[in-house]
Amino acid sequence: MSKDLYSEISAHFGINSVENLVGNRRNRFINRHVETDIIYVNCCADRFACLGVFLIRLFNFCFAEFIHLFCVRLPYKMAK
């Protein structure tokens, strides 16, 4: 089969060229995985943001306890 005959048959029967079929399939594959990756990245970003907030709160709590221990409890015990 020649290219000309194939292109004429595909034009009459509405068949896309092989390049278009492969390109469309590749684009669908890439788009499906890109959407999945974007959802995954957004989910991970949300989790890292929550983890960051948690770590900041934990640090603030520990720092406040440290200050309370050395500025309030120990001097009070030493004064007794």
Secondary structure, DSSP 8 states (H G I E B T S, - for coil): --HHHHHHHHHHHT---HHHHHHHHHHHHHHHHHHHHHHHHHHHHHHHHHHHHHHHHHHHHHHHHHHHIIIIIHHHHHH-
